[in-house]
Amino acid sequence: MNFYKKLVFGLLLALNLAAGANAASAGIPWDTAPGKINDTASLQNGAKLFVNYCLSCHSAAFMRYNRLTDIGLTEQQIKDNLLFATDKVGDTMKANIDPRQAKAWFGSNPPDLTLIARSRAGAGGTGADYIYTLFRSYYRDASRPPGWNNLAFPNIGMPHPLWELQGERKPIFETREEHGHEVHVFTGRWEQVSPGTMTPLQYDQAVGDLVNYLKWMGEPAQNKRVSIGVWVLMFLLLFTFIAWRLNAAYWKDVK
């Protein structure tokens, strides 16, 4: 690669990084997602929410239903509570929507969510932080085709999938003058327009469980990897101590 090709490549790379930084900084600051990836009760509730509210449009093509046994569910529980009529426990999590209808309704096919919690990480925080903020930042907007908008993802094309649980809210803005122009700035407060089936605290907990499940789904072996890593570190510490004492024994008579 000659100098000019390297220069062009470097400029394109810089432009891509700048675009990624701008995309990550769009919208409001991200809240920290609660939940621990080893909390089986949270993961099980998140799996139920995912199947009931996300799987209608979004797939998780790299996750099989029977992998949910890793979070404490039996295959019979998976069949009874999480499978649709035509699915089998060994199938991958495919969306129920027709791809052609999805493209006609939303402008493009909804993305696969298997790795969404890993791919959405940015300068604002982890991918889990982003999704947690996204699901708690929807508001009604009649000017948008889906009837909804989002502070974390302005002009989002996806309607609010959990609106029945959260109800309808309206963000509270304040007007400020910046550089001779009036701008509307989000105050961080919301007005509840109509109640949902959950209280705000219950809804935040439910979203936390859903995000926790999405985070787990991006790397199901994470808990096992961490536990194996702990044993490996303990072995290395023990072996280091043994090697140190052997070294002292071998060299004790050498002056």
C-alpha positions as CSV (number, residue, x, y, z in Angstrom):
1,M,0.0,0.0,0.0
2,N,1.6,3.3,-1.1
3,F,1.5,6.6,0.7
4,Y,-1.6,7.9,-1.0
5,K,-3.6,4.8,-0.4
6,K,-2.6,4.9,3.2
7,L,-3.6,8.5,3.5
8,V,-7.0,7.8,1.9
9,F,-7.5,4.8,4.1
10,G,-6.6,6.8,7.2
11,L,-9.1,9.6,6.3
12,L,-11.9,7.1,5.7
13,L,-11.2,5.4,9.0
14,A,-11.2,8.8,10.8
15,L,-14.5,9.7,9.2
16,N,-16.1,6.4,10.2
17,L,-14.9,6.8,13.8
18,A,-16.3,10.3,14.0
19,A,-19.6,9.2,12.6
20,G,-19.7,6.4,15.2
21,A,-18.9,8.9,18.0
22,N,-21.7,11.2,16.8
23,A,-24.2,8.4,16.7
24,A,-23.3,7.2,20.2
25,S,-23.6,10.7,21.6
26,A,-27.1,11.4,20.0
27,G,-30.1,11.7,22.3
28,I,-30.0,11.9,26.1
29,P,-27.3,10.5,28.4
30,W,-27.7,6.8,29.1
31,D,-28.8,5.4,32.5
32,T,-26.9,2.6,34.1
33,A,-28.8,-0.7,33.6
34,P,-29.5,-2.7,36.8
35,G,-29.3,-6.4,37.2
36,K,-26.6,-9.1,37.4
37,I,-26.1,-11.7,34.7
38,N,-26.1,-14.5,37.3
39,D,-29.5,-13.5,38.7
40,T,-31.6,-16.5,37.4
41,A,-35.0,-15.0,38.5
42,S,-34.2,-11.8,36.6
43,L,-33.1,-13.8,33.5
44,Q,-36.2,-16.0,33.5
45,N,-38.5,-13.0,33.7
46,G,-36.5,-11.3,31.0
47,A,-36.8,-14.3,28.7
48,K,-40.6,-14.3,29.2
49,L,-40.8,-10.6,28.4
50,F,-38.6,-11.1,25.3
51,V,-40.8,-13.9,23.9
52,N,-44.0,-12.0,24.6
53,Y,-43.1,-8.5,23.5
54,C,-40.0,-8.7,21.2
55,L,-40.1,-12.0,19.3
56,S,-43.1,-11.0,17.3
57,C,-41.0,-8.7,15.2
58,H,-37.4,-9.4,16.1
59,S,-35.6,-12.7,15.9
60,A,-32.7,-14.1,17.9
61,A,-31.4,-16.4,15.2
62,F,-28.3,-17.4,17.1
63,M,-30.1,-18.6,20.2
64,R,-32.0,-21.9,20.6
65,Y,-34.8,-22.3,23.1
66,N,-33.2,-25.2,24.8
67,R,-30.2,-23.0,25.7
68,L,-32.6,-21.4,28.3
69,T,-31.9,-24.5,30.5
70,D,-28.7,-22.6,31.4
71,I,-30.8,-20.0,33.3
72,G,-32.7,-22.7,35.4
73,L,-35.6,-23.5,33.1
74,T,-36.6,-27.1,32.3
75,E,-37.4,-28.1,28.7
76,Q,-41.0,-28.7,29.9
77,Q,-41.2,-25.2,31.3
78,I,-39.9,-23.8,28.0
79,K,-42.5,-25.8,26.0
80,D,-45.3,-24.7,28.3
81,N,-44.5,-21.0,28.7
82,L,-42.2,-19.8,25.9
83,L,-42.8,-21.8,22.7
84,F,-45.3,-20.9,20.1
85,A,-47.5,-23.7,18.7
86,T,-45.4,-24.6,15.8
87,D,-42.0,-24.3,17.5
88,K,-39.8,-27.0,18.9
89,V,-37.5,-26.7,21.9
90,G,-34.4,-27.2,19.7
91,D,-35.4,-24.4,17.3
92,T,-33.8,-21.0,17.1
93,M,-35.8,-18.0,18.1
94,K,-37.3,-16.8,14.9
95,A,-39.5,-13.8,14.5
96,N,-43.2,-14.4,13.7
97,I,-43.6,-11.4,11.4
98,D,-43.4,-11.8,7.6
99,P,-40.2,-10.1,6.4
100,R,-42.1,-8.5,3.5
101,Q,-44.7,-7.0,5.9
102,A,-42.0,-5.8,8.2
103,K,-40.3,-4.0,5.5
104,A,-43.6,-2.4,4.3
105,W,-44.6,-1.3,7.8
106,F,-41.2,-0.2,9.2
107,G,-39.2,0.6,6.1
108,S,-36.7,-2.2,6.8
109,N,-36.6,-5.6,8.5
110,P,-36.3,-5.3,12.3
111,P,-32.7,-6.3,13.3
112,D,-31.8,-9.6,15.0
113,L,-31.4,-9.1,18.8
114,T,-29.0,-11.9,19.7
115,L,-26.0,-9.6,20.0
116,I,-27.8,-6.3,20.4
117,A,-26.6,-5.7,24.0
118,R,-23.0,-6.1,22.8
119,S,-23.2,-4.2,19.5
120,R,-24.8,-1.1,21.0
121,A,-22.0,-0.2,23.4
122,G,-20.6,3.3,22.9
123,A,-19.2,6.3,24.5
124,G,-22.3,6.7,26.6
125,G,-22.0,3.3,28.3
126,T,-22.6,-0.3,27.7
127,G,-25.1,-1.8,25.2
128,A,-27.3,-2.7,28.2
129,D,-27.2,0.9,29.4
130,Y,-28.4,2.0,26.0
131,I,-31.3,-0.5,25.7
132,Y,-32.4,0.3,29.3
133,T,-32.5,4.0,28.6
134,L,-34.3,3.4,25.2
135,F,-37.2,1.4,26.7
136,R,-37.7,4.1,29.3
137,S,-37.6,7.1,26.9
138,Y,-40.6,6.6,24.6
139,Y,-43.3,9.2,24.3
140,R,-46.3,9.8,22.0
141,D,-45.5,11.8,18.8
142,A,-48.4,12.1,16.3
143,S,-46.0,13.6,13.7
144,R,-44.0,10.3,13.5
145,P,-45.2,7.4,11.3
146,P,-45.2,4.8,14.2
147,G,-47.0,7.3,16.5
148,W,-44.0,7.3,18.9
149,N,-40.7,9.0,19.4
150,N,-37.8,8.4,21.7
151,L,-35.3,10.7,23.5
152,A,-32.5,8.2,23.4
153,F,-33.1,7.4,19.7
154,P,-34.7,10.5,18.1
155,N,-37.0,9.7,15.2
156,I,-37.0,6.0,15.9
157,G,-38.9,3.8,13.5
158,M,-40.0,1.3,16.1
159,P,-43.2,1.8,18.0
160,H,-43.2,1.4,21.8
161,P,-43.4,-2.4,22.4
162,L,-44.0,-2.1,26.1
163,W,-46.5,0.8,26.2
164,E,-49.3,-1.2,27.8
165,L,-47.0,-1.9,30.7
166,Q,-45.6,1.6,31.0
167,G,-48.6,3.7,29.9
168,E,-48.1,7.0,28.1
169,R,-45.7,9.6,29.3
170,K,-44.7,13.0,28.1
171,P,-41.2,14.5,28.6
172,I,-40.9,17.9,30.2
173,F,-38.8,20.4,28.4
174,E,-37.6,23.8,29.3
175,T,-36.7,26.6,26.9
176,R,-33.2,28.0,26.9
177,E,-31.4,30.6,24.8
178,E,-28.2,29.4,23.2
179,H,-26.2,31.4,20.7
180,G,-29.1,33.7,20.1
181,H,-31.6,30.9,19.5
182,E,-34.2,29.3,21.7
183,V,-33.7,25.5,22.2
184,H,-35.9,23.0,24.1
185,V,-33.9,21.0,26.6
186,F,-35.1,17.9,28.4
187,T,-35.3,18.4,32.2
188,G,-35.0,14.7,33.1
189,R,-38.6,14.7,34.3
190,W,-41.7,13.1,32.8
191,E,-45.5,13.6,33.1
192,Q,-47.6,10.5,33.2
193,V,-50.4,11.0,30.7
194,S,-52.2,7.6,31.2
195,P,-51.2,4.8,33.5
196,G,-50.0,1.4,32.4
197,T,-50.5,-2.0,34.0
198,M,-47.3,-1.5,36.0
199,T,-46.2,1.2,38.4
200,P,-43.1,3.1,37.3
201,L,-41.0,1.1,39.7
202,Q,-42.4,-2.2,38.5
203,Y,-41.8,-1.1,34.9
204,D,-38.2,-0.1,35.5
205,Q,-37.6,-3.5,37.2
206,A,-39.2,-5.3,34.2
207,V,-37.1,-3.4,31.7
208,G,-34.0,-4.2,33.8
209,D,-34.9,-7.9,33.6
210,L,-35.4,-7.7,29.9
211,V,-32.1,-6.0,29.4
212,N,-30.4,-8.5,31.7
213,Y,-31.7,-11.3,29.5
214,L,-30.5,-9.5,26.3
215,K,-27.1,-9.1,27.9
216,W,-26.9,-12.8,28.8
217,M,-28.1,-13.8,25.4
218,G,-25.2,-12.0,23.8
219,E,-22.8,-14.3,25.7
220,P,-24.5,-17.3,27.4
221,A,-21.2,-18.8,28.5
222,Q,-20.2,-15.7,30.4
223,N,-21.0,-17.1,33.9
224,K,-19.1,-20.3,33.1
225,R,-16.2,-18.4,31.7
226,V,-15.9,-16.3,34.8
227,S,-16.1,-19.3,37.1
228,I,-13.4,-21.2,35.2
229,G,-11.3,-18.0,35.1
230,V,-11.4,-17.9,39.0
231,W,-10.2,-21.5,39.3
232,V,-7.5,-20.8,36.7
233,L,-6.2,-17.8,38.7
234,M,-6.3,-19.8,41.9
235,F,-4.2,-22.6,40.2
236,L,-1.7,-20.1,38.9
237,L,-1.3,-18.6,42.3
238,L,-0.7,-22.0,43.9
239,F,1.7,-23.0,41.1
240,T,3.6,-19.8,41.5
241,F,4.0,-20.4,45.3
242,I,5.2,-24.0,44.6
243,A,7.7,-22.8,41.9
244,W,9.0,-20.1,44.3
245,R,9.6,-22.6,47.1
246,L,11.2,-25.1,44.7
247,N,13.5,-22.4,43.3
248,A,14.6,-21.6,46.9
249,A,15.2,-25.3,47.6
250,Y,17.3,-25.8,44.5
251,W,19.6,-22.7,45.1
252,K,19.9,-22.9,48.9
253,D,23.4,-24.6,48.8
254,V,24.7,-22.4,46.0
255,K,26.9,-19.5,47.3
